[in-house]
Amino acid sequence: MTTAAFAALSGPTARAVAAVRKVHCKPPTYKPEAPVSGHIACPRCGSRVNFTVAADGYTSGRCVAAACIRWSRQ
Ligand SMILES: [Zn+2]
């Protein structure tokens, strides 16, 4: 009954968030030692996603392509 939510969680935005966290939010603290900014390949369109990771471990990012993925504070 939460199929739509599950699909959203496994979509390209979630994959981008996971990719950023995998590199910058490692256990045991799950947050970077200092705020991070960088970019990864967009999992949806193959363009570029610019992201930031705050010192508290929250990530934000957006694809450079119009109308593609973006997220904040995840
Ligand atoms: Zn994109």
N, CA, C, O and the ligand as a Tripos MOL2 file, in Angstrom:
@<TRIPOS>MOLECULE
protein
  297   295    75     0     0
PROTEIN
NO_CHARGES

@<TRIPOS>ATOM
      1 N           0.8130   -1.2040    0.0000 N.3       1 MET1
      2 CA          0.0000    0.0000    0.0000 C.3       1 MET1
      3 C           0.8500    1.2570    0.0000 C.2       1 MET1
      4 O           0.3480    2.3690   -0.1700 O.2       1 MET1
      5 N           2.1380    1.0610    0.1920 N.am      2 THR2
      6 CA          3.0400    2.2100    0.0880 C.3       2 THR2
      7 C           3.9420    2.0750   -1.1390 C.2       2 THR2
      8 O           5.1080    2.4710   -1.1270 O.2       2 THR2
      9 N           3.3750    1.5130   -2.1770 N.am      3 THR3
     10 CA          4.1730    1.2420   -3.3760 C.3       3 THR3
     11 C           4.7600    2.5240   -3.9650 C.2       3 THR3
     12 O           5.9270    2.5620   -4.3550 O.2       3 THR3
     13 N           3.9380    3.5740   -4.0240 N.am      4 ALA4
     14 CA          4.4240    4.8240   -4.6060 C.3       4 ALA4
     15 C           5.5850    5.3810   -3.7910 C.2       4 ALA4
     16 O           6.5890    5.8400   -4.3360 O.2       4 ALA4
     17 N           5.4230    5.3290   -2.4700 N.am      5 ALA5
     18 CA          6.4940    5.8260   -1.6150 C.3       5 ALA5
     19 C           7.7570    4.9910   -1.7900 C.2       5 ALA5
     20 O           8.8670    5.5230   -1.8260 O.2       5 ALA5
     21 N           7.5780    3.7040   -1.8960 N.am      6 PHE6
     22 CA          8.7410    2.8440   -2.0810 C.3       6 PHE6
     23 C           9.4430    3.1450   -3.3990 C.2       6 PHE6
     24 O          10.6720    3.1880   -3.4640 O.2       6 PHE6
     25 N           8.6530    3.3520   -4.4450 N.am      7 ALA7
     26 CA          9.2390    3.6770   -5.7510 C.3       7 ALA7
     27 C          10.0270    4.9770   -5.6710 C.2       7 ALA7
     28 O          11.0950    5.1080   -6.2690 O.2       7 ALA7
     29 N           9.4860    5.9350   -4.9250 N.am      8 ALA8
     30 CA         10.1930    7.2080   -4.7810 C.3       8 ALA8
     31 C          11.5090    7.0090   -4.0370 C.2       8 ALA8
     32 O          12.5250    7.6170   -4.3720 O.2       8 ALA8
     33 N          11.4720    6.1560   -3.0330 N.am      9 LEU9
     34 CA         12.6740    5.9260   -2.2430 C.3       9 LEU9
     35 C          13.7730    5.2570   -3.0530 C.2       9 LEU9
     36 O          14.9580    5.4730   -2.8010 O.2       9 LEU9
     37 N          13.3790    4.4470   -4.0250 N.am     10 SER10
     38 CA         14.3870    3.7320   -4.7930 C.3      10 SER10
     39 C          14.6850    4.4330   -6.1200 C.2      10 SER10
     40 O          15.3730    3.8730   -6.9730 O.2      10 SER10
     41 N          14.1720    5.6540   -6.2980 N.am     11 GLY11
     42 CA         14.3630    6.3850   -7.5350 C.3      11 GLY11
     43 C          15.7330    7.0360   -7.6180 C.2      11 GLY11
     44 O          16.5630    6.8700   -6.7240 O.2      11 GLY11
     45 N          15.9660    7.7700   -8.6830 N.am     12 PRO12
     46 CA         17.2820    8.3590   -8.9120 C.3      12 PRO12
     47 C          17.7040    9.3620   -7.8430 C.2      12 PRO12
     48 O          18.8910    9.4730   -7.5350 O.2      12 PRO12
     49 N          16.7550   10.0880   -7.2800 N.am     13 THR13
     50 CA         17.1360   11.0220   -6.2140 C.3      13 THR13
     51 C          17.6710   10.2610   -5.0110 C.2      13 THR13
     52 O          18.6970   10.6240   -4.4370 O.2      13 THR13
     53 N          16.9640    9.2000   -4.6390 N.am     14 ALA14
     54 CA         17.4240    8.3890   -3.5010 C.3      14 ALA14
     55 C          18.7830    7.7670   -3.7950 C.2      14 ALA14
     56 O          19.6210    7.6550   -2.8990 O.2      14 ALA14
     57 N          19.0050    7.3680   -5.0200 N.am     15 ARG15
     58 CA         20.3120    6.7870   -5.3610 C.3      15 ARG15
     59 C          21.4140    7.8280   -5.2800 C.2      15 ARG15
     60 O          22.5280    7.5250   -4.8550 O.2      15 ARG15
     61 N          21.1090    9.0560   -5.6860 N.am     16 ALA16
     62 CA         22.1080   10.1230   -5.5900 C.3      16 ALA16
     63 C          22.4190   10.4260   -4.1320 C.2      16 ALA16
     64 O          23.5820   10.5830   -3.7580 O.2      16 ALA16
     65 N          21.3750   10.5090   -3.3050 N.am     17 VAL17
     66 CA         21.5850   10.7640   -1.8710 C.3      17 VAL17
     67 C          22.4330    9.6440   -1.2760 C.2      17 VAL17
     68 O          23.3660    9.8940   -0.5130 O.2      17 VAL17
     69 N          22.0990    8.4180   -1.6310 N.am     18 ALA18
     70 CA         22.8400    7.2730   -1.0920 C.3      18 ALA18
     71 C          24.2980    7.3080   -1.5270 C.2      18 ALA18
     72 O          25.1930    6.9770   -0.7480 O.2      18 ALA18
     73 N          24.5340    7.7100   -2.7740 N.am     19 ALA19
     74 CA         25.9080    7.7620   -3.2760 C.3      19 ALA19
     75 C          26.7230    8.8060   -2.5310 C.2      19 ALA19
     76 O          27.8940    8.5860   -2.2210 O.2      19 ALA19
     77 N          26.0970    9.9490   -2.2430 N.am     20 VAL20
     78 CA         26.7990   10.9990   -1.5030 C.3      20 VAL20
     79 C          27.0700   10.5480   -0.0780 C.2      20 VAL20
     80 O          28.1680   10.7270    0.4490 O.2      20 VAL20
     81 N          26.0510    9.9590    0.5380 N.am     21 ARG21
     82 CA         26.2180    9.5200    1.9270 C.3      21 ARG21
     83 C          27.2590    8.4240    2.0560 C.2      21 ARG21
     84 O          28.0020    8.3710    3.0360 O.2      21 ARG21
     85 N          27.3100    7.5600    1.0710 N.am     22 LYS22
     86 CA         28.2490    6.4410    1.1300 C.3      22 LYS22
     87 C          29.6870    6.9450    1.2350 C.2      22 LYS22
     88 O          30.5310    6.3260    1.8820 O.2      22 LYS22
     89 N          29.9470    8.0820    0.5850 N.am     23 VAL23
     90 CA         31.3000    8.6300    0.5830 C.3      23 VAL23
     91 C          31.5460    9.5490    1.7790 C.2      23 VAL23
     92 O          32.6180    9.5230    2.3820 O.2      23 VAL23
     93 N          30.5460   10.3570    2.1130 N.am     24 HIS24
     94 CA         30.7940   11.4400    3.0680 C.3      24 HIS24
     95 C          30.1430   11.2560    4.4260 C.2      24 HIS24
     96 O          30.4440   12.0070    5.3550 O.2      24 HIS24
     97 N          29.2680   10.2890    4.5670 N.am     25 CYS25
     98 CA         28.5710   10.0900    5.8380 C.3      25 CYS25
     99 C          28.7660    8.6560    6.3080 C.2      25 CYS25
    100 O          27.8260    7.8620    6.3490 O.2      25 CYS25
    101 N          29.9840    8.3490    6.6550 N.am     26 LYS26
    102 CA         30.3180    6.9860    7.0430 C.3      26 LYS26
    103 C          30.1090    6.7890    8.5420 C.2      26 LYS26
    104 O          30.1820    7.7430    9.3170 O.2      26 LYS26
    105 N          29.8510    5.5640    8.9390 N.am     27 PRO27
    106 CA         29.7780    5.2880   10.3690 C.3      27 PRO27
    107 C          31.1360    5.5090   11.0160 C.2      27 PRO27
    108 O          32.1420    5.4170   10.3120 O.2      27 PRO27
    109 N          31.2320    5.7910   12.2940 N.am     28 PRO28
    110 CA         30.1070    5.7560   13.2540 C.3      28 PRO28
    111 C          29.3530    7.0690   13.3820 C.2      28 PRO28
    112 O          28.3100    7.1000   14.0350 O.2      28 PRO28
    113 N          29.8340    8.1530   12.7890 N.am     29 THR29
    114 CA         29.1870    9.4430   13.0300 C.3      29 THR29
    115 C          28.1240    9.7680   11.9830 C.2      29 THR29
    116 O          27.1890   10.5170   12.2650 O.2      29 THR29
    117 N          28.2590    9.2120   10.7800 N.am     30 TYR30
    118 CA         27.3290    9.4820    9.6820 C.3      30 TYR30
    119 C          27.2600   10.9560    9.3320 C.2      30 TYR30
    120 O          26.2150   11.4580    8.9180 O.2      30 TYR30
    121 N          28.3690   11.6390    9.4990 N.am     31 LYS31
    122 CA         28.4480   13.0230    9.0510 C.3      31 LYS31
    123 C          29.9160   13.3460    8.7930 C.2      31 LYS31
    124 O          30.8080   12.7040    9.3490 O.2      31 LYS31
    125 N          30.1590   14.3370    7.9520 N.am     32 PRO32
    126 CA         31.5450   14.6600    7.6160 C.3      32 PRO32
    127 C          32.2280   15.4370    8.7330 C.2      32 PRO32
    128 O          31.5650   16.0400    9.5770 O.2      32 PRO32
    129 N          33.5430   15.4200    8.7340 N.am     33 GLU33
    130 CA         34.2720   16.1960    9.7390 C.3      33 GLU33
    131 C          34.0950   17.6950    9.5020 C.2      33 GLU33
    132 O          34.1430   18.4870   10.4440 O.2      33 GLU33
    133 N          33.8950   18.0750    8.2630 N.am     34 ALA34
    134 CA         33.6500   19.4640    7.9000 C.3      34 ALA34
    135 C          32.6740   19.4610    6.7260 C.2      34 ALA34
    136 O          32.5730   18.4620    6.0130 O.2      34 ALA34
    137 N          31.9590   20.5560    6.5160 N.am     35 PRO35
    138 CA         31.0270   20.6180    5.3870 C.3      35 PRO35
    139 C          31.7220   20.2900    4.0620 C.2      35 PRO35
    140 O          32.8610   20.6960    3.8300 O.2      35 PRO35
    141 N          31.0280   19.5570    3.2090 N.am     36 VAL36
    142 CA         31.5950   19.0820    1.9550 C.3      36 VAL36
    143 C          30.7530   19.6070    0.8050 C.2      36 VAL36
    144 O          29.5290   19.6860    0.9110 O.2      36 VAL36
    145 N          31.4070   19.9680   -0.2960 N.am     37 SER37
    146 CA         30.6740   20.2070   -1.5290 C.3      37 SER37
    147 C          31.4010   19.4820   -2.6490 C.2      37 SER37
    148 O          32.6220   19.3260   -2.6200 O.2      37 SER37
    149 N          30.6420   19.0470   -3.6240 N.am     38 GLY38
    150 CA         31.2540   18.3130   -4.7140 C.3      38 GLY38
    151 C          30.2210   18.0040   -5.7720 C.2      38 GLY38
    152 O          29.1520   18.6140   -5.8040 O.2      38 GLY38
    153 N          30.5360   17.0620   -6.6370 N.am     39 HIS39
    154 CA         29.5820   16.6800   -7.6770 C.3      39 HIS39
    155 C          29.7510   15.2150   -8.0270 C.2      39 HIS39
    156 O          30.8270   14.6350   -7.8850 O.2      39 HIS39
    157 N          28.6600   14.6400   -8.4860 N.am     40 ILE40
    158 CA         28.6430   13.2480   -8.9380 C.3      40 ILE40
    159 C          27.8880   13.1880  -10.2620 C.2      40 ILE40
    160 O          27.2130   14.1430  -10.6470 O.2      40 ILE40
    161 N          28.0070   12.0740  -10.9430 N.am     41 ALA41
    162 CA         27.2130   11.8800  -12.1520 C.3      41 ALA41
    163 C          25.7530   11.6940  -11.7610 C.2      41 ALA41
    164 O          25.4470   10.9830  -10.8040 O.2      41 ALA41
    165 N          24.8680   12.3220  -12.4920 N.am     42 CYS42
    166 CA         23.4480   12.2050  -12.1950 C.3      42 CYS42
    167 C          22.9610   10.7950  -12.5200 C.2      42 CYS42
    168 O          23.1580   10.3160  -13.6370 O.2      42 CYS42
    169 N          22.3250   10.1240  -11.5500 N.am     43 PRO43
    170 CA         21.8280    8.7690  -11.8110 C.3      43 PRO43
    171 C          20.6080    8.7380  -12.7220 C.2      43 PRO43
    172 O          20.2080    7.6670  -13.1790 O.2      43 PRO43
    173 N          20.0210    9.8760  -12.9880 N.am     44 ARG44
    174 CA         18.8390    9.9100  -13.8440 C.3      44 ARG44
    175 C          19.1920   10.2350  -15.2940 C.2      44 ARG44
    176 O          18.7420    9.5580  -16.2180 O.2      44 ARG44
    177 N          20.0070   11.2850  -15.4830 N.am     45 CYS45
    178 CA         20.2460   11.7390  -16.8560 C.3      45 CYS45
    179 C          21.7130   11.6580  -17.2590 C.2      45 CYS45
    180 O          22.0390   11.8820  -18.4250 O.2      45 CYS45
    181 N          22.6040   11.3440  -16.3250 N.am     46 GLY46
    182 CA         24.0130   11.2310  -16.6620 C.3      46 GLY46
    183 C          24.7440   12.5440  -16.6900 C.2      46 GLY46
    184 O          25.9430   12.5860  -16.9690 O.2      46 GLY46
    185 N          24.0360   13.6250  -16.4040 N.am     47 SER47
    186 CA         24.6700   14.9340  -16.3130 C.3      47 SER47
    187 C          25.3620   15.0600  -14.9650 C.2      47 SER47
    188 O          25.8860   14.0760  -14.4430 O.2      47 SER47
    189 N          25.3680   16.2220  -14.4160 N.am     48 ARG48
    190 CA         26.1310   16.4590  -13.1940 C.3      48 ARG48
    191 C          25.2290   16.9360  -12.0640 C.2      48 ARG48
    192 O          24.4000   17.8300  -12.2370 O.2      48 ARG48
    193 N          25.4120   16.3200  -10.9100 N.am     49 VAL49
    194 CA         24.6860   16.7320   -9.7130 C.3      49 VAL49
    195 C          25.6680   17.3960   -8.7640 C.2      49 VAL49
    196 O          26.6180   16.7640   -8.3030 O.2      49 VAL49
    197 N          25.4420   18.6550   -8.4770 N.am     50 ASN50
    198 CA         26.2440   19.3530   -7.4770 C.3      50 ASN50
    199 C          25.6000   19.1350   -6.1130 C.2      50 ASN50
    200 O          24.3890   19.2910   -5.9560 O.2      50 ASN50
    201 N          26.4150   18.7750   -5.1350 N.am     51 PHE51
    202 CA         25.8510   18.4820   -3.8180 C.3      51 PHE51
    203 C          26.6720   19.1440   -2.7270 C.2      51 PHE51
    204 O          27.8270   19.5250   -2.9180 O.2      51 PHE51
    205 N          26.0270   19.2660   -1.5750 N.am     52 THR52
    206 CA         26.7150   19.7040   -0.3670 C.3      52 THR52
    207 C          26.3230   18.7610    0.7670 C.2      52 THR52
    208 O          25.2150   18.2270    0.7940 O.2      52 THR52
    209 N          27.2320   18.5710    1.6810 N.am     53 VAL53
    210 CA         26.9460   17.8220    2.8960 C.3      53 VAL53
    211 C          27.2580   18.7440    4.0620 C.2      53 VAL53
    212 O          28.3960   19.1830    4.2280 O.2      53 VAL53
    213 N          26.2420   19.0370    4.8720 N.am     54 ALA54
    214 CA         26.4400   19.9210    6.0180 C.3      54 ALA54
    215 C          27.1710   19.1760    7.1280 C.2      54 ALA54
    216 O          27.2430   17.9470    7.1350 O.2      54 ALA54
    217 N          27.7030   19.9410    8.0540 N.am     55 ALA55
    218 CA         28.4580   19.3410    9.1550 C.3      55 ALA55
    219 C          27.5840   18.4220   10.0040 C.2      55 ALA55
    220 O          28.0980   17.5390   10.6900 O.2      55 ALA55
    221 N          26.2610   18.6240    9.9620 N.am     56 ASP56
    222 CA         25.3620   17.7650   10.7390 C.3      56 ASP56
    223 C          24.9670   16.4980    9.9830 C.2      56 ASP56
    224 O          24.1970   15.6870   10.4980 O.2      56 ASP56
    225 N          25.4860   16.3200    8.7660 N.am     57 GLY57
    226 CA         25.2500   15.0860    8.0300 C.3      57 GLY57
    227 C          24.1240   15.1490    7.0150 C.2      57 GLY57
    228 O          23.9150   14.1940    6.2670 O.2      57 GLY57
    229 N          23.3900   16.2620    6.9750 N.am     58 TYR58
    230 CA         22.3340   16.3790    5.9740 C.3      58 TYR58
    231 C          22.9350   16.7190    4.6120 C.2      58 TYR58
    232 O          23.8840   17.4970    4.5190 O.2      58 TYR58
    233 N          22.3740   16.1270    3.5560 N.am     59 THR59
    234 CA         22.8650   16.3790    2.2080 C.3      59 THR59
    235 C          21.8250   17.1640    1.4090 C.2      59 THR59
    236 O          20.6210   17.0330    1.6300 O.2      59 THR59
    237 N          22.3080   17.9710    0.4900 N.am     60 SER60
    238 CA         21.4610   18.6840   -0.4530 C.3      60 SER60
    239 C          22.1320   18.6150   -1.8070 C.2      60 SER60
    240 O          23.3570   18.5410   -1.8980 O.2      60 SER60
    241 N          21.3280   18.6400   -2.8610 N.am     61 GLY61
    242 CA         21.9480   18.6030   -4.1710 C.3      61 GLY61
    243 C          20.9520   18.8860   -5.2650 C.2      61 GLY61
    244 O          19.7390   18.8240   -5.0610 O.2      61 GLY61
    245 N          21.4800   19.1990   -6.4330 N.am     62 ARG62
    246 CA         20.6090   19.3690   -7.5900 C.3      62 ARG62
    247 C          21.3860   19.0990   -8.8540 C.2      62 ARG62
    248 O          22.5760   19.3930   -8.9630 O.2      62 ARG62
    249 N          20.6720   18.5290   -9.8060 N.am     63 CYS63
    250 CA         21.2470   18.2510  -11.1190 C.3      63 CYS63
    251 C          21.3370   19.5490  -11.9070 C.2      63 CYS63
    252 O          20.4810   20.4240  -11.7730 O.2      63 CYS63
    253 N          22.3770   19.6730  -12.7320 N.am     64 VAL64
    254 CA         22.5210   20.8820  -13.5380 C.3      64 VAL64
    255 C          21.4840   20.9290  -14.6570 C.2      64 VAL64
    256 O          21.2070   22.0010  -15.1970 O.2      64 VAL64
    257 N          20.9110   19.7840  -15.0110 N.am     65 ALA65
    258 CA         19.8890   19.7670  -16.0540 C.3      65 ALA65
    259 C          18.5790   20.3330  -15.5100 C.2      65 ALA65
    260 O          18.2440   20.1370  -14.3420 O.2      65 ALA65
    261 N          17.8540   21.0270  -16.3590 N.am     66 ALA66
    262 CA         16.5700   21.5750  -15.9410 C.3      66 ALA66
    263 C          15.5920   20.4390  -15.6810 C.2      66 ALA66
    264 O          15.5970   19.4290  -16.3860 O.2      66 ALA66
    265 N          14.7570   20.6120  -14.6690 N.am     67 ALA67
    266 CA         13.6810   19.6650  -14.3720 C.3      67 ALA67
    267 C          14.1850   18.2560  -14.0930 C.2      67 ALA67
    268 O          13.5020   17.2740  -14.3810 O.2      67 ALA67
    269 N          15.3710   18.1670  -13.5380 N.am     68 CYS68
    270 CA         15.8710   16.8480  -13.1550 C.3      68 CYS68
    271 C          15.8510   16.7660  -11.6280 C.2      68 CYS68
    272 O          15.0970   17.4890  -10.9770 O.2      68 CYS68
    273 N          16.6540   15.9100  -11.0720 N.am     69 ILE69
    274 CA         16.5350   15.6560   -9.6380 C.3      69 ILE69
    275 C          17.0860   16.7990   -8.7980 C.2      69 ILE69
    276 O          18.0130   17.5010   -9.2000 O.2      69 ILE69
    277 N          16.5080   16.9620   -7.6510 N.am     70 ARG70
    278 CA         17.0230   17.8800   -6.6420 C.3      70 ARG70
    279 C          16.4870   17.4410   -5.2910 C.2      70 ARG70
    280 O          15.4140   16.8470   -5.1850 O.2      70 ARG70
    281 N          17.2680   17.7510   -4.2560 N.am     71 TRP71
    282 CA         16.7870   17.4470   -2.9060 C.3      71 TRP71
    283 C          17.4750   18.4060   -1.9420 C.2      71 TRP71
    284 O          18.4940   19.0200   -2.2560 O.2      71 TRP71
    285 N          16.8900   18.5070   -0.7800 N.am     72 SER72
    286 CA         17.5160   19.3210    0.2530 C.3      72 SER72
    287 C          17.2800   18.6820    1.6210 C.2      72 SER72
    288 O          16.2100   18.1440    1.9040 O.2      72 SER72
    289 N          18.2960   18.7590    2.4410 N.am     73 ARG73
    290 CA         18.2230   18.3120    3.8320 C.3      73 ARG73
    291 C          17.7500   16.8740    3.9540 C.2      73 ARG73
    292 O          16.7950   16.5800    4.6720 O.2      73 ARG73
    293 N          18.4240   15.9880    3.2500 N.am     74 GLN74
    294 CA         18.1130   14.5610    3.3930 C.3      74 GLN74
    295 C          19.3380   13.8220    3.8720 C.2      74 GLN74
    296 O          19.2910   12.6060    4.0580 O.2      74 GLN74
    297 ZN         20.0440   14.8040  -14.0520 Zn       75 ZN75
@<TRIPOS>BOND
     1     1     2 1
     2     2     3 1
     3     3     4 2
     4     3     5 am
     5     5     6 1
     6     6     7 1
     7     7     8 2
     8     7     9 am
     9     9    10 1
    10    10    11 1
    11    11    12 2
    12    11    13 am
    13    13    14 1
    14    14    15 1
    15    15    16 2
    16    15    17 am
    17    17    18 1
    18    18    19 1
    19    19    20 2
    20    19    21 am
    21    21    22 1
    22    22    23 1
    23    23    24 2
    24    23    25 am
    25    25    26 1
    26    26    27 1
    27    27    28 2
    28    27    29 am
    29    29    30 1
    30    30    31 1
    31    31    32 2
    32    31    33 am
    33    33    34 1
    34    34    35 1
    35    35    36 2
    36    35    37 am
    37    37    38 1
    38    38    39 1
    39    39    40 2
    40    39    41 am
    41    41    42 1
    42    42    43 1
    43    43    44 2
    44    43    45 am
    45    45    46 1
    46    46    47 1
    47    47    48 2
    48    47    49 am
    49    49    50 1
    50    50    51 1
    51    51    52 2
    52    51    53 am
    53    53    54 1
    54    54    55 1
    55    55    56 2
    56    55    57 am
    57    57    58 1
    58    58    59 1
    59    59    60 2
    60    59    61 am
    61    61    62 1
    62    62    63 1
    63    63    64 2
    64    63    65 am
    65    65    66 1
    66    66    67 1
    67    67    68 2
    68    67    69 am
    69    69    70 1
    70    70    71 1
    71    71    72 2
    72    71    73 am
    73    73    74 1
    74    74    75 1
    75    75    76 2
    76    75    77 am
    77    77    78 1
    78    78    79 1
    79    79    80 2
    80    79    81 am
    81    81    82 1
    82    82    83 1
    83    83    84 2
    84    83    85 am
    85    85    86 1
    86    86    87 1
    87    87    88 2
    88    87    89 am
    89    89    90 1
    90    90    91 1
    91    91    92 2
    92    91    93 am
    93    93    94 1
    94    94    95 1
    95    95    96 2
    96    95    97 am
    97    97    98 1
    98    98    99 1
    99    99   100 2
   100    99   101 am
   101   101   102 1
   102   102   103 1
   103   103   104 2
   104   103   105 am
   105   105   106 1
   106   106   107 1
   107   107   108 2
   108   107   109 am
   109   109   110 1
   110   110   111 1
   111   111   112 2
   112   111   113 am
   113   113   114 1
   114   114   115 1
   115   115   116 2
   116   115   117 am
   117   117   118 1
   118   118   119 1
   119   119   120 2
   120   119   121 am
   121   121   122 1
   122   122   123 1
   123   123   124 2
   124   123   125 am
   125   125   126 1
   126   126   127 1
   127   127   128 2
   128   127   129 am
   129   129   130 1
   130   130   131 1
   131   131   132 2
   132   131   133 am
   133   133   134 1
   134   134   135 1
   135   135   136 2
   136   135   137 am
   137   137   138 1
   138   138   139 1
   139   139   140 2
   140   139   141 am
   141   141   142 1
   142   142   143 1
   143   143   144 2
   144   143   145 am
   145   145   146 1
   146   146   147 1
   147   147   148 2
   148   147   149 am
   149   149   150 1
   150   150   151 1
   151   151   152 2
   152   151   153 am
   153   153   154 1
   154   154   155 1
   155   155   156 2
   156   155   157 am
   157   157   158 1
   158   158   159 1
   159   159   160 2
   160   159   161 am
   161   161   162 1
   162   162   163 1
   163   163   164 2
   164   163   165 am
   165   165   166 1
   166   166   167 1
   167   167   168 2
   168   167   169 am
   169   169   170 1
   170   170   171 1
   171   171   172 2
   172   171   173 am
   173   173   174 1
   174   174   175 1
   175   175   176 2
   176   175   177 am
   177   177   178 1
   178   178   179 1
   179   179   180 2
   180   179   181 am
   181   181   182 1
   182   182   183 1
   183   183   184 2
   184   183   185 am
   185   185   186 1
   186   186   187 1
   187   187   188 2
   188   187   189 am
   189   189   190 1
   190   190   191 1
   191   191   192 2
   192   191   193 am
   193   193   194 1
   194   194   195 1
   195   195   196 2
   196   195   197 am
   197   197   198 1
   198   198   199 1
   199   199   200 2
   200   199   201 am
   201   201   202 1
   202   202   203 1
   203   203   204 2
   204   203   205 am
   205   205   206 1
   206   206   207 1
   207   207   208 2
   208   207   209 am
   209   209   210 1
   210   210   211 1
   211   211   212 2
   212   211   213 am
   213   213   214 1
   214   214   215 1
   215   215   216 2
   216   215   217 am
   217   217   218 1
   218   218   219 1
   219   219   220 2
   220   219   221 am
   221   221   222 1
   222   222   223 1
   223   223   224 2
   224   223   225 am
   225   225   226 1
   226   226   227 1
   227   227   228 2
   228   227   229 am
   229   229   230 1
   230   230   231 1
   231   231   232 2
   232   231   233 am
   233   233   234 1
   234   234   235 1
   235   235   236 2
   236   235   237 am
   237   237   238 1
   238   238   239 1
   239   239   240 2
   240   239   241 am
   241   241   242 1
   242   242   243 1
   243   243   244 2
   244   243   245 am
   245   245   246 1
   246   246   247 1
   247   247   248 2
   248   247   249 am
   249   249   250 1
   250   250   251 1
   251   251   252 2
   252   251   253 am
   253   253   254 1
   254   254   255 1
   255   255   256 2
   256   255   257 am
   257   257   258 1
   258   258   259 1
   259   259   260 2
   260   259   261 am
   261   261   262 1
   262   262   263 1
   263   263   264 2
   264   263   265 am
   265   265   266 1
   266   266   267 1
   267   267   268 2
   268   267   269 am
   269   269   270 1
   270   270   271 1
   271   271   272 2
   272   271   273 am
   273   273   274 1
   274   274   275 1
   275   275   276 2
   276   275   277 am
   277   277   278 1
   278   278   279 1
   279   279   280 2
   280   279   281 am
   281   281   282 1
   282   282   283 1
   283   283   284 2
   284   283   285 am
   285   285   286 1
   286   286   287 1
   287   287   288 2
   288   287   289 am
   289   289   290 1
   290   290   291 1
   291   291   292 2
   292   291   293 am
   293   293   294 1
   294   294   295 1
   295   295   296 2
@<TRIPOS>SUBSTRUCTURE
     1 MET1         2 RESIDUE 1 A MET
     2 THR2         6 RESIDUE 1 A THR
     3 THR3        10 RESIDUE 1 A THR
     4 ALA4        14 RESIDUE 1 A ALA
     5 ALA5        18 RESIDUE 1 A ALA
     6 PHE6        22 RESIDUE 1 A PHE
     7 ALA7        26 RESIDUE 1 A ALA
     8 ALA8        30 RESIDUE 1 A ALA
     9 LEU9        34 RESIDUE 1 A LEU
    10 SER10       38 RESIDUE 1 A SER
    11 GLY11       42 RESIDUE 1 A GLY
    12 PRO12       46 RESIDUE 1 A PRO
    13 THR13       50 RESIDUE 1 A THR
    14 ALA14       54 RESIDUE 1 A ALA
    15 ARG15       58 RESIDUE 1 A ARG
    16 ALA16       62 RESIDUE 1 A ALA
    17 VAL17       66 RESIDUE 1 A VAL
    18 ALA18       70 RESIDUE 1 A ALA
    19 ALA19       74 RESIDUE 1 A ALA
    20 VAL20       78 RESIDUE 1 A VAL
    21 ARG21       82 RESIDUE 1 A ARG
    22 LYS22       86 RESIDUE 1 A LYS
    23 VAL23       90 RESIDUE 1 A VAL
    24 HIS24       94 RESIDUE 1 A HIS
    25 CYS25       98 RESIDUE 1 A CYS
    26 LYS26      102 RESIDUE 1 A LYS
    27 PRO27      106 RESIDUE 1 A PRO
    28 PRO28      110 RESIDUE 1 A PRO
    29 THR29      114 RESIDUE 1 A THR
    30 TYR30      118 RESIDUE 1 A TYR
    31 LYS31      122 RESIDUE 1 A LYS
    32 PRO32      126 RESIDUE 1 A PRO
    33 GLU33      130 RESIDUE 1 A GLU
    34 ALA34      134 RESIDUE 1 A ALA
    35 PRO35      138 RESIDUE 1 A PRO
    36 VAL36      142 RESIDUE 1 A VAL
    37 SER37      146 RESIDUE 1 A SER
    38 GLY38      150 RESIDUE 1 A GLY
    39 HIS39      154 RESIDUE 1 A HIS
    40 ILE40      158 RESIDUE 1 A ILE
    41 ALA41      162 RESIDUE 1 A ALA
    42 CYS42      166 RESIDUE 1 A CYS
    43 PRO43      170 RESIDUE 1 A PRO
    44 ARG44      174 RESIDUE 1 A ARG
    45 CYS45      178 RESIDUE 1 A CYS
    46 GLY46      182 RESIDUE 1 A GLY
    47 SER47      186 RESIDUE 1 A SER
    48 ARG48      190 RESIDUE 1 A ARG
    49 VAL49      194 RESIDUE 1 A VAL
    50 ASN50      198 RESIDUE 1 A ASN
    51 PHE51      202 RESIDUE 1 A PHE
    52 THR52      206 RESIDUE 1 A THR
    53 VAL53      210 RESIDUE 1 A VAL
    54 ALA54      214 RESIDUE 1 A ALA
    55 ALA55      218 RESIDUE 1 A ALA
    56 ASP56      222 RESIDUE 1 A ASP
    57 GLY57      226 RESIDUE 1 A GLY
    58 TYR58      230 RESIDUE 1 A TYR
    59 THR59      234 RESIDUE 1 A THR
    60 SER60      238 RESIDUE 1 A SER
    61 GLY61      242 RESIDUE 1 A GLY
    62 ARG62      246 RESIDUE 1 A ARG
    63 CYS63      250 RESIDUE 1 A CYS
    64 VAL64      254 RESIDUE 1 A VAL
    65 ALA65      258 RESIDUE 1 A ALA
    66 ALA66      262 RESIDUE 1 A ALA
    67 ALA67      266 RESIDUE 1 A ALA
    68 CYS68      270 RESIDUE 1 A CYS
    69 ILE69      274 RESIDUE 1 A ILE
    70 ARG70      278 RESIDUE 1 A ARG
    71 TRP71      282 RESIDUE 1 A TRP
    72 SER72      286 RESIDUE 1 A SER
    73 ARG73      290 RESIDUE 1 A ARG
    74 GLN74      294 RESIDUE 1 A GLN
    75 ZN75       297 GROUP 0 **** ****
